[in-house]
Amino acid sequence: MRIVVQADPFDFGAEAAAFAEGRDDLGAVVTFTGVVRGDAALERMEIEHYPGMTEKALEQIAAEAVRRWDLGDVLVIHRYGPMRPGERIMMVATAAAHREAAFDSAAFLMDYLKSRAPFWKKEHAADGDSWVAARAADEAALTRW
């Protein structure tokens, strides 16, 4: 299990390849990457977090995923700081003996990251700055787990 919280961009292809390299004991690897979604007004998004607290929270939810789905491995990378539209924000990778466990655990982790992980997002746009509010749909997604 590897949890990384960093300001620097990451290479999705290199991370995915390294995650799956030499793992002949696993039948499924699922990856997902989140990207800053932009529109004409959005200049950048800034993500804040509390070092130490954030990593601990991500480690706990990744450990829960391992317990629930008997995973062979988990990778979570999440960035903080300023990012422009089109830049990668985060990556989740899960590996399991069977695809259902890999898909379900990845969805579980993504739902958690979207709604409960201790990150705060602020959008900087031409018409002003605003904090991104929690969405009811994101919170509701957690009820399936």
Residue, then its C-alpha position, 0 to 999 in steps of 0.5 A: m500500500r502506498i499513499v502519497v500527498q504531493a504538490d508536484p505533478f505525477d506521471f500517470g503512465a509511469e505510476a500505473a506501470a510501476f504499480a502492476e510491474g511483476r505482479d503475476d499473483l493478481g488478475a486485475v488492476v484498476t486505475f483512475t485519475g481525476v483531472v481539474r475540470g475547467d470552463a472558460a471562467l476557471e483560471r485555476m483550482e487550489i487544494e489545501h490540506y493538513p499534512g500528517m492528518t491527510e495522510k493518516a486519513l487516506e491510509q485508514i481508508a486504504a486499509e479498510a479497502v484492503r480488508r473489505w476486498d482482500l486486495g493485493d495492493v493499493l496506490v493513492i496519489h493526491r496533489y495539493g496546491p494550485m492546478r490549472p484545468g486539465e492537470r491531474i489531481m489524483m490517482v487511485a490504483t487497486a489490484a486484486a485476484h479478481r476484477e470485481a474486487a479491483f473495480d469495487s474497491a477503486a470506486f469505494l476509494m474514489d467515493y471516499l476521496k471525493s466526499r470525506a478526504p480532508f482536502w479543501k478546494k478553492e476555485h479561482a475564476a475571472d469573476g472571483d474566488s470561491w470554496v467548492a462546497a460539498r455536493a449531496a450526490d457525492e455524499a449519497a454515493l457513500t451510502r452504497w458502501 
